[in-house]
Each structure stands twice: as structure tokens, then as C-alpha cells.
Amino acid sequence: YLKDLIFDIANFKTSLENKEVQILESIEEINSSLKDIHFNSNPLTYIQLDIHKSRDIAVREFKDMLRNAMPDPAKLIQGDEVELEKSFKRIKKVIEELTDNEPWRKKVTDVRNWLEFAAIERYRADNAQRQYYVDSQSLSGGEKAKLAYTILASAIAYQFGIRSQNSRRKSFRFAVVDEAFSKVDPENSVYAMELFK
């Protein structure tokens, strides 16, 4: 049973890591869509999403716990009882923590929390960085809306597969944007509608 438990934890760890890889691949696709969208017309710029491993201590500790819970593969194959017992204790600790601490469990098993996101505005002419957006605190309402619309439009393009080889097929794609337009100036509303078109 112990080997089955180790196998199950290894599968759990791999499943979470695969979700992280999927997010990274999705960001690459979205960045590909974003590159086609003009963010500013003078000078011509575009937005790229920037992604880094989270610096959150709880997430880092959880990933370390999972990694450390795994026994040495060579010792596992040899059936080293001491190594198996150590691994069992570490796995037991992971399971107890996941069971007893629901807020922690929700946080550390949501792979989106394993990553930190930002946006880079780049000049189209030479790809040099113009601006780095970690959050939108320093932006005006219009600038926040423009950044949000640009990323939203590229995410929709990605989700609908608009950049895929079947994108030439006729299909109906409907996006409803309600509250986001309530306090936006007409210029940014026109910008957003052009993006969605």
C-alpha cells in the first residue's frame, strides 16, 4: 500500500505541474495574439504578458513538501524500507496539512497562485520595453481600461481559437461587456470595440 500511496502523491504532484505548464503555454498563445494588437498608436506599441514563479512562501513551501515527500527512485526500486518509511512520514504530513487547513489547501493547490503576472508594453519597431505594469495602481481609469481591454481581447481570441488554422471558418462569436464600459470615455470605448471587432 505504501508504494501505491507514493505513486498517488507522485501523480498528484505531476498533475499540478502539468497545469502550470498549460498556463505557461496559454500565456505564449495569448502573447502571440497580443502582438497583433496595437496598444498605442503614437508610438506604436504592443503588450506582452510577463510571468514569473510566485514568491509566495506558502506556495514555495508546499512545492518543497511535495518534492521532498518523494523517495529516492533508486531506493524505491530496491525496496529500501527505511527510505519508504521516511517518505511515508513526509507524505502523511502533506496529507494532514491539506486535510486540516482548508484555506491553505485552496491557495497552494490552485496552480494560478504558483505564478505572478505582469504586463510589458513594448515598442513595435524594436521590441524594446516602454513600460512595465505590475499592477494598475499608478494608471488612470482610461489607462487601466485600455490595458484590461487589450488583454481581454487577446484572451478571447485565444479562447475562441481565432488564431488557429480553422479561424477562417464562419462562426458566431459573441462577447458581452457591460459594467466595464459604464465609466469609460468615448475614445477608450471605441478602442475596445475595435479590439473586439
N, C-alpha and C positions, 0 to 999 in steps of 0.2 A: 504493500500500500504506500509505503514511503516513496518509492520510485514513481508511482502514479501521481502522488502529490507534487513531487518535484517537476514532473512532466507538465502537470496542470499549471503550476506557477510560471514555468518557462513559457508556456503557450499564452498565458495572461500577459506576461511581460512583452512577448513578441507582438501580440495583438495591439497593445498600446503603442509600441514603437512603430508598427505599420501605419497606424492612424496618423502619427506625427509625420511620417514620410508622405502620406497622402496630402496632408495640409501643405507641406513644402512644395509638392508637385502642383497643387492647385494654385499656390501663390505664383509659381512660374508661369502658369497659363494665364492667370489674371494680369500679371505684368506684361505679358505679350499683348493682351487686349489694351491695357493702359497705354502702351507705347504708341498705339494708333490714334489716341485721343489728345488733341491739343488742349493743354491746361491753361496756358496764357498765349495770347496772340502776339504780344509785343513785350519781351522777346518770345519766340516760340519755345515753349517748354512742354514737358510731359511728366507724369507722375509714375513712380515705381514704388511698390511696397517693399519695405525692408523688414527682415525677420531675424531674430536672434533667439538663442536659448534663454529661457527665463532665469532671472537671478533670484527668484523666489526661494527662500530657504526650505519651506515645506516641500515644494516640488523637487528640489535637488536632493533632499534627504530621502524622499520616497523612492526616487530613481536609484539612489545608492542602496537603499534597503533591498530593492528588487534584485539589483546586480549582485549584492553580497549574499543574498539568500541562495543563489545558485551554487551547487557544489562544483569542485574541480571536475571537469568532464572525464579526465583520465582516472581519477579516484572513483567516480561514479561507475564507470565501466568495470573497474576492478572489484566493485562491491565493498569498498572501504567503509566499514561500519562506523568508525569514528567520524569520518567526513560526512557520512549520511546523517548521523545524529546531530552534528553541528548545523548542517543545512536544515534539518527538520526544525531545530530551535529558532533559527532565523526566519524560516517560513512561518512558523507559528506566531512569531512576533508581528510579522507583516499582516497576517490574517486577523489577529486580535486588534491591531490598530485600525484596520479597515472596518472591522465589525463594531468597535466601541466608539469610534469618533466619526460620526456621520458628516459633519461639516468638512473635516479634513479629507475624508474619503471622496466626497463630491469634488473638492478642489483638486486633489492630486490625480484622480483618475480621469478628469476632463482634460484631454490632451491639449486643448487650446490654451490651457494655463501653463503648458510647458514652453510656450513661445511668447515673445514680446514683439509687437508690431509697431512700425512707424512708416512714414512715407517720405520719399525723397523727390523733390522737384528737380528735374534735370533740363539743361538746355538741349534742344533738339539738334543744334548744329554740331556740338562736340561731346554730348553726353555728360558734360561737367555738372557738378551739383550746384544748384542755385539756392535751394532752401531745404532744411531737414525738419520734418514735422513729427515730434514725439507725441504731442497732444495738441489739442486745438485751443488751449487756454489763451495764447497770445494773439489769436486770429480774431478779426472782426466777424460779425454774423454772416456777412456775404462771403468772406473768405472760407469760413467753416462750411457753409452750404456748398460752395464750389468744389471744395476738396471732397466732401461727402458724396456729392453727385457724381464726380468723376470716378471714384472708387466703386460706387454702387452700379453705375452704368457698365463698367468693365466686369464686375461680378455677375451681372445679369447676362452679359454677352457670354461669359464663361459657362454659366449655369444652363443657358439655352443652347449651348454648342454653336453659337453663331460663327465662331472662327473655324469650326470643323469642316470637313470636306463636304458634308451634306448641307452646308449653310445656304446653298443656292436654292434649295427646295423651298417652295412656297409654304409658309405656315403662319399661323396667327400667334403672335406673342404679345401678351397684354401685361402691362405694369401699371399699378395704381400707386401714385404718390400723392398723399393727402396733406397731412399736417406739415410736412417738410416745406410746402410752398406757402404756408399761411403768412409768414413774415419776411419773405424774401423779396428783394427789389426786382423790378421787371427785367433788368439786364441779366441777373442770375437765373431767373425763371426761364428766360429764352435760352440761355446757355444749357440749362438742364434739359429742356425739351429737345434741343438739337442733339445732345448726347444720346438721349433715349431713342430718338429717330434713327 
